[in-house]
Amino acid sequence: MKPDYPVVETDVVVIGGGSAGAMAGIRARHVGPNQKVIVLEKGHAKYSGCIARGMDALNIVSIPGVSTPELYVESNSIACDGIMDEPVNYRMAERSYDVMKRLIDWDVCFPVDEDGNYDILQIHPKGKFCVTMKEPELKTILYKRMVESGVEIFNRTMAAEILIEDGRVSGVITLNVRTGEMMVIRSKTVILTAGGTARFGLPANGNMYGVYDFPGNTGDGYMLAYKAGAELSGFEHTLYYYITKDINAPLLYITMTRGAYLLNAFGERRDKDRPSVKSMCSEDFFNHSGPMRIKMDHLPEDKIREIEELLFTTERPVTERFHAGRDNDFRTGEIELWPTELYLCGGHGMTGVRINEKGETNIPGLYAAGDTSLCAKGHLSGAFVYGEICAENAVQYAQGINQAGQDDAGLDRFLNTRRSRMDQAANPIPIEEFEFKVRRIITDYLRPPKNAYKLKRLLWWTDRFRSELNSMVSVRDEHDLFKTYEVENIIECANLSAVASLERTESRWLPFHYRSDFPEKDDENWLKHIVLSQGHEPGQVKIEHRDILRMQTKGA
Ligand SMILES: Cc1cc2nc3c(=O)[nH]c(=O)nc-3n(C[C@H](O)[C@H](O)[C@H](O)COP(=O)(O)OP(=O)(O)OC[C@H]3O[C@@H](n4cnc5c(N)ncnc54)[C@H](O)[C@@H]3O)c2cc1C
């Protein structure tokens, strides 16, 4: 019988048209001009993803003569408290300057002084890697390149399931987020670039979409990979940021590298020792000395203007209206900072699908890059470099094989769930209210300080949420339908995060994994990864411990 949904064939399908996805699409068409490349984007690829949340620097570039990839690996390992695989991060740093040069060729602006030197800041424990970028049009530049390169872009299209046949990738099932229309894409390879889990904890302002990271990122990348059999790591690294109160917008490095003061609640200056978001979170968390504030009334007018220009154009333009609405002039007032909601992320954090230096996961034909993948704290540089690396390897893999068979079991499972969800119109709870509750409970039980009692309570709740999603939540239309898939992923991410947090019986990355019942760091037992994958029984999570991967030393 002919299916009542379109079936499309391709060589490479990229899930997520953000930083990593755009770069992957462009690169795939460049190295494989005869291959068909599709990019799926839940929003619209012209504006979607983290870039639209504010980007003022390419955080990791190893510029010859300034720094080396070796120094980056050493420095980032300190930043990651030792939980970092060296080869993956080395490869990123090694290719970072090439990516920056490519961006310059595309007219992305990296300002230089009168001697032609880039503005390079030190934000890592050792070495200078952070290159100032002043490019409000970054995302539209990438989008235009993607279109011109011949990538086929499906906007408003959410990848809902990866199909696997004979142990390798065979395609993706998608849903249109507006019409609910389903599509099957048969593909030899899948590159996962769907970001992290931004909609996870609840922001203090109570606004469900007012999160720090891009709100379309609901952990889909992690869960698509997990359900396909891939290995995940770092789910106990429950990250939050310390940023402008109520709007959750960035400003830290822009202001502090230009002479702003950082004050704690007692008026003591805290800007002297190159404070990081992590150290500010710790100061607030352990010393109870928050909220911190940024103060700039001592700065000359030209510096204030420089900061305003960056903050109100390159970063998030809406911050101008926000500060104006609060009568906040940087020449006289202060900017109050506050902790954001919890979120999971590979680029700022350490949560992701495990990949090797080729961007490969443990599933043949499945690749991952950007915040979905584990190139710890790789930021935008990690997204761009691994977007390219995944594309190169996916194209090569696709060249040598035929399309896999169709995963009929996976397709049937999906159709059954979709059908039964569409029958949930009479259920009493709107999906938005349900999401609010899920994220409130995540905040209650997963936000540090963590302990075994709280984490087990969260596991009890995730179990209950799973069944309530089907028995209590109302699905009024196709828009509600796609949200059920998002919220399901948020719940499953919470479950994995509680499992990993329970397993790591120590405290690390303070305050992000602070266990009040195990308050000390324990390198002897815990200088290793906690790796999660699907167990054999339904709902069972397989937990493994893995060593940190080191660079091969010469002659070894
Ligand atoms: C506020 C903020 C400021 C930052 N500033 C800097 C900086 O100055 N310098 C720096 O180096 N790094 C910075 N970073 C980090 C950097 O931006 C990210 O690490 C990087 O952009 C991540 O790229 P990505 O492609 O993984 O995710 P994104 O760019 O967020 O893209 C993910 C895309 O996937 C789509 N998607 C999600 N689920 C699905 C699905 N199921 N189907 C289809 N599409 C889907 C989303 O809509 C989104 O467009 C910042 C991050 C934030 C949030």
The ligand as a Tripos MOL2 file, in Angstrom:
@<TRIPOS>MOLECULE
LIG
   53    58     1     0     0
SMALL
NO_CHARGES

@<TRIPOS>ATOM
      1 C1         23.6100   33.2840   24.5890 C.3       1 LIG1
      2 C2         24.7900   32.5380   24.0410 C.ar      1 LIG1
      3 C3         25.9690   33.2220   23.7630 C.ar      1 LIG1
      4 C4         27.0730   32.5310   23.2610 C.ar      1 LIG1
      5 N1         28.2010   33.2370   22.9450 N.ar      1 LIG1
      6 C5         29.2410   32.6090   22.3670 C.ar      1 LIG1
      7 C6         30.3670   33.3570   21.9030 C.ar      1 LIG1
      8 O1         30.4020   34.5830   21.9860 O.2       1 LIG1
      9 N2         31.3970   32.6650   21.3470 N.ar      1 LIG1
     10 C7         31.3850   31.3000   21.2050 C.ar      1 LIG1
     11 O2         32.3680   30.7420   20.7060 O.2       1 LIG1
     12 N3         30.3090   30.5800   21.6020 N.ar      1 LIG1
     13 C8         29.2390   31.1830   22.1600 C.ar      1 LIG1
     14 N4         28.1260   30.4650   22.5270 N.ar      1 LIG1
     15 C9         28.1030   29.0030   22.2750 C.3       1 LIG1
     16 C10        27.7930   28.6800   20.8080 C.3       1 LIG1
     17 O3         26.8930   29.6110   20.3070 O.3       1 LIG1
     18 C11        27.2000   27.2840   20.6890 C.3       1 LIG1
     19 O4         28.0640   26.3570   21.2870 O.3       1 LIG1
     20 C12        26.9740   26.9060   19.2120 C.3       1 LIG1
     21 O5         26.3410   27.9330   18.5030 O.3       1 LIG1
     22 C13        26.1370   25.6360   19.1470 C.3       1 LIG1
     23 O6         25.8020   25.3510   17.8240 O.3       1 LIG1
     24 P1         24.7880   24.1690   17.4970 P.3       1 LIG1
     25 O7         24.6630   24.0850   16.0260 O.co2     1 LIG1
     26 O8         25.1690   22.9580   18.2540 O.co2     1 LIG1
     27 O9         23.4090   24.6310   18.1380 O.3       1 LIG1
     28 P2         22.4000   25.7450   17.5890 P.3       1 LIG1
     29 O10        23.1230   26.7790   16.8190 O.co2     1 LIG1
     30 O11        21.5680   26.1730   18.7310 O.co2     1 LIG1
     31 O12        21.5140   24.9620   16.5460 O.3       1 LIG1
     32 C14        20.6640   23.9110   16.8890 C.3       1 LIG1
     33 C15        19.5050   23.9620   15.8810 C.3       1 LIG1
     34 O13        18.8220   22.7200   15.8900 O.3       1 LIG1
     35 C16        17.4410   22.9740   15.6990 C.3       1 LIG1
     36 N5         16.7320   21.7990   16.2060 N.ar      1 LIG1
     37 C17        16.6400   21.3830   17.4900 C.ar      1 LIG1
     38 N6         15.9640   20.2240   17.5340 N.ar      1 LIG1
     39 C18        15.6340   19.9030   16.2560 C.ar      1 LIG1
     40 C19        14.9330   18.8210   15.6580 C.ar      1 LIG1
     41 N7         14.4350   17.8180   16.3750 N.pl3     1 LIG1
     42 N8         14.7660   18.8240   14.3090 N.ar      1 LIG1
     43 C20        15.2470   19.8350   13.5480 C.ar      1 LIG1
     44 N9         15.9290   20.9010   14.0710 N.ar      1 LIG1
     45 C21        16.1170   20.9130   15.4060 C.ar      1 LIG1
     46 C22        17.1740   24.2270   16.4910 C.3       1 LIG1
     47 O14        16.0110   24.8700   16.0430 O.3       1 LIG1
     48 C23        18.4710   25.0330   16.2270 C.3       1 LIG1
     49 O15        18.3430   25.8870   15.1380 O.3       1 LIG1
     50 C24        26.9980   31.1260   23.0310 C.ar      1 LIG1
     51 C25        25.8090   30.4440   23.3010 C.ar      1 LIG1
     52 C26        24.7130   31.1390   23.8060 C.ar      1 LIG1
     53 C27        23.4440   30.3820   24.0880 C.3       1 LIG1
@<TRIPOS>BOND
     1     1     2 1
     2     2     3 ar
     3     2    52 ar
     4     3     4 ar
     5     4     5 ar
     6     4    50 ar
     7     5     6 ar
     8     6     7 ar
     9     6    13 1
    10     7     8 2
    11     7     9 ar
    12     9    10 ar
    13    10    11 2
    14    10    12 ar
    15    12    13 ar
    16    13    14 ar
    17    14    15 1
    18    14    50 ar
    19    15    16 1
    20    16    17 1
    21    16    18 1
    22    18    19 1
    23    18    20 1
    24    20    21 1
    25    20    22 1
    26    22    23 1
    27    23    24 1
    28    24    25 2
    29    24    26 1
    30    24    27 1
    31    27    28 1
    32    28    29 2
    33    28    30 1
    34    28    31 1
    35    31    32 1
    36    32    33 1
    37    33    34 1
    38    33    48 1
    39    34    35 1
    40    35    36 1
    41    35    46 1
    42    36    37 ar
    43    36    45 ar
    44    37    38 ar
    45    38    39 ar
    46    39    40 ar
    47    39    45 ar
    48    40    41 1
    49    40    42 ar
    50    42    43 ar
    51    43    44 ar
    52    44    45 ar
    53    46    47 1
    54    46    48 1
    55    48    49 1
    56    50    51 ar
    57    51    52 ar
    58    52    53 1
@<TRIPOS>SUBSTRUCTURE
     1 LIG1         1 GROUP 0 **** ****
